[in-house]
Amino acid sequence: MTAQADDELWSAIADPSRRRVLDLLVSYGDVSASWLAGRVPFSRQAVSKHLVVLERAGLISRRKQGREVLYQVQADRLDQAARAMAELAAQWDRRLSRIKRLAETAHAESKKRNPHEG
Amino acid sequence: MPGLVIEREVVIDAPVEVVWRTITEPDQMSQWFADRVELAVEPGAHGFMEFGDQGGPVVVEVVDPPTRFSFRWNYPHGEEPEAGNSMLVEFTLTPEGDERTRLRVVESGHELLAWPDAEKQRYADEHKDGWADYLDHLTALLAKRQPR
């Protein structure tokens, strides 16, 4: 998975209300939409919409228990997202350290050439 | 819809002008970013970057020497980068004395730009700790709950 290609996943996690729902699901697991609605400052309808988006991004799944629908986090997908993000951050760290090395070398060389400047 | 945001920072022992040249000159860029870079450093300029046997177009956005430089790219998709299909890379250079520069890079998904400023600010505030930290927090919580 490349993170750039996975807009659905990042959009799903980026919304603060959805992160709230995701936090609750990670902490408690196997809960219903009404249970979630009782613990967030937005409507039951909003909770349902967020659950749809999170499910579409593969971050949660649902199962039926009797007449209730229960939601849980997909741990593998979350791990995968965390790894992809860490890799992107590491990529920038590698680029920044190359920039640092190039700039510091260039600076040191110009100081050697013009010892009275800069 | 917001997208992906990555923020990283490094402190460099060189004056801001030297760092500026390192991040904006194509022959320097090819040493830290792509294998080959063809780019005129002026706002709106279209260029090209090569990574191994693949490449993609790049468009320069902001050129404000020696403190701000940004460009869009959408490697590996290969379409012409514009708001809506690409990643925006923004460099900010802050001099810290004569021989030290703080360099910050933010790479963000396209969706962020379409937001009202108040929303952007709220979003930025909420992401002070960064995405990696948020995801780490979630996976740590999960590991606690479901020992694997």
Interface residues (C-beta under 8 A of the other chain):
Chain A: T2 A3 Q4 D7 W10 S11 I13 A14 D15 P16 R19 L22 D23 V26 S27 G29 V73 A75 L78 D79 A81 A82 M85 A86 L88 A89 W92 D93 R95 L96 S97 R98 I99 K100 L102 A103 E104 A106 H107 S110 G118
Chain B: M1 P2 G3 L4 V5 I6 R8 E9 V10 I12 D13 A14 P15 V18 V19 R21 T22 I23 Q28 Q31 W32 F33 N74 Y75 P76 M87 D98 E99 T101 L103 V105 E107 G109 E111 R122 Y123 E126 G130 W131 A132 Y134 L135 D136 L138 T139 L141 L142 R145 Q146 R148
